[in-house]
Amino acid sequence: MSAAESRTPSWARPVPAGGPGGGAASRVLLGAFAAAAAVDLGSLLADWHLGHVLAKPLLMPLLVAYVITRGAPRLLVAALLFGWGGDLALLFDAEAAFLIGMGSFAVGHVCYLVLFGRRPANPLLGGAYLLALLGTIGLMWPDLPADLRVPVAGYSLLLTAMAFRSSALGLRAGIGGALFLISDTLIATGVADWPQLPRPDFWIMATYLAAQYLLATGALTRTQAYGRQVLQD
């Protein structure tokens, strides 16, 4: 282990990648993730519930396997796996499952925030995110179920912080963070019983999958640009 590696916290070190065939394995896994995403989104458009139930649990494990072949930091793997936990919980239509899913996604956001480190982000963007958070929660608060108001508000604060801090890694990750915020806001409007877009589950999943992919590849690109060292300055 080099001196630089010895100074890198264990959570920021890359997961050991595959051998010489890692490049081919990465392409196969990324293709499998894209295929599973197409099946899932197509199932939602066609209102084929079984297809969604079968495809959705495959999505994050395939993305995790892909980033591992690329030498992903452990915290990125953890963030995606907690996202997978949230995905599984939200397959069940019950308030308890919703809270469990929200909690799992929240832990994933914490993983992302630690991974992003202290690198500076645009304060004007932070102000815009803060206004969006206050406006959305203020408008939605009366329409949310009383027992979900505080959990949703707390989760929204954490999600908004993640979305803002993701921009510190560059445009790709920043767009990913913004799409994650949009996806979960669409879920919250459904909980508040606001008018929905046609096929709302499709738009929720489309923005979510794009968000996780862009966050993951944005983090990988930034990590590799610094020799796969810790993202934190």
N, C-alpha and C positions, 0 to 999 in steps of 0.2 A: 504494500500500500504506500502511495506517495505521501509526501508531507502535506500537500494540498488536500488529498483525500482524507487524511487523518483529522484535518480540521473541519471537515464537512459533517454536520450532524447525520446520524444514521437515517433519519426520516427523509433527508434530501438526497441521499445517495441513490443511484439508479438500481432498479431491480436487475439482477444479472440477466442479460439477454441471451438469445440462442447462439448457436455456433455459426459456421460459415454460411449456412442456409438461412440465416436470419432475414436477409433481404427478401427472399422468395416467400418465407413464412409471413412476413409483414404484409406483402401484397395479397396473399391468399386471405389472411384474416381481415384486412381492410375490405376486400371484395365481399367476404362473407357478411361483414357488418353492413355494407351497402345493400346487399341482397335481403338481409333480414329487415332492414329499415324499409325497403321497398314493399316487402310483403306486409309489414305492419301497417304502413300508411295506406297501401292499397286496400287492405282489409277494412280499415276505418272508413275509407271512401265508399266501399261496397257494402258497408254495414254487416260485415262478416265477423261476428264476435269471436268465433273459434280461431280464426286466423290471427286476430289481435292477441288472444290469450296465448297462442302458441309462439308467436314471433317476439312479443315484447320481452319475455324473460331472457331471450338470447342476446339482446342488443348490447347491454353494458358488458357482459362477460366477453363478447367478441371484441369490443373496443378496448377492454382491459388487456386481453391477450395481445392485441395489436400494439398497444403502447409498451407492453413489457418487452416485446421483440425489438422495440426502438430504444430500450434502456431508460424507461420512464422513472422519475423519482418516486419513491414509495408513497409520498403523500398524494401524488396524482392518482396512483392506483387506488389508494384508500378513498379518495373523493369519488371516483367512478363507482367503486363498490358500494359505497353508501347511497349513491344515486340508484344503483340496482335494487338495493333494499327498499327505497322509496317506490320504485317502479312496481315491485312485487306487491307492496302493501296497497297501492292504489288500484290494483286489479279487483279488489274487494270493495263493494259498495256499502260501506258502513262508516260511521263517524269515528269509531275506534281505529279502523284501518287508515282513515284519513290522517288522524293525529300521529299514528305510528309512522306513516309515510313522510309526513311533514318533519317529524323529528329526525328521521334518517337523512333526508335531504339537508336538514340544518347542520348535522354533523359533517356531511360532505362539504358544505359551504365553509365551515370552520377549517377543514383540511385545505381547501383552496386558498383561504385567506392566509394561513400560515405559509403555504407554498409560495404565494405571491411576494411575501416578505415586505420590506419597508421601502422598496423602490418608489420614488415619488410619482404621483398621478396628477392630472390637470385639476386644479381646485375649482375652475369654472364648471367642469363636468360634474364634480362632486356636488356643487350647488344645484345643478340641474337635476341630479338624481335625488337630492334631498327634497326639492320642491315636488318632484313626481311622487315620492314616497308619502309626503304629508298630504298632498292632494288626493291621491288614491285612497289612502286609509280614511281620510276625512269624509270622502264621498261614500265609501263603502260601509263604514262603521254602522250606520243605522240598519242596514240591510243584512248584515251578517248575523247568524245565530248568536245569541248572547254568550254561550259558553265557548264560542270559537273566536270572539273578538280579540281578546288578549293574545292567545296563541298565534293567530294570523298576523296581528300587528308586530309581535316580536319576531316572528319568522320573516316578515317583510323587511324589517330593519336589517336583519342579518343578510338576507338575499341582496338587498340594495347595496350594502357594504361590499359584498363579494363582486357584484356587477361593476361597481365603481373601481375597486382595486384591480380587477382583471385588466383594465386598460393600461396598467403599469407595465404589462408584458408586451404591449404592442396592439396594433389594430385588430389582428385576427382574434386574440383572446378577448379584447375589449368588445368586439361584436358578439362573441360567444356569451359573455356575461350579460350583455343587453338582451340577447334572445332568451336567456334563461329567465330573466326578469319578466319579459313579455309572456313567456309560456306559463309561468306560475301566476301571473296576474290574470290570465285567461281562466285558469282554474278557480281563482278567488272570485271572479265575477260570476262563475257558475254557482259557487257556494252561496253567494249573495243573491242569487236568483235574478241577475240582470239579464237583459236580452243578449242572446248569443249569436255568433256567426253560424252560417250553415255548416254542419259537420264540425262542431267545436272540438271534438276529440282529435280530429285530424290536425287542426292548426296547433293544438297544444303539443301533440307529439312531434310535428314537423319542426316547430321552433325549439323544442327540447332537444331533439336529436342533433340538430344543427349546432345548438349551444354546446352540448357536451363534446361534440367532435371538434369544434373550433377552440374550445378551452383546452382540450387535451393536446391538440396539435400545436396550439400557440405556446403552451407550456413546454412541449418537447422542443420546439424550434428555439425558444429562448435558452433552455437548458443546454442544448447542444452547442449553441453559439458561444457559451461560456465553458465549453469543455465538460459539460454535464456536471458542473459544480453547483453548489447551493445557489438558489435564485435570490436569496436574501443578501443585500449589500452589507 
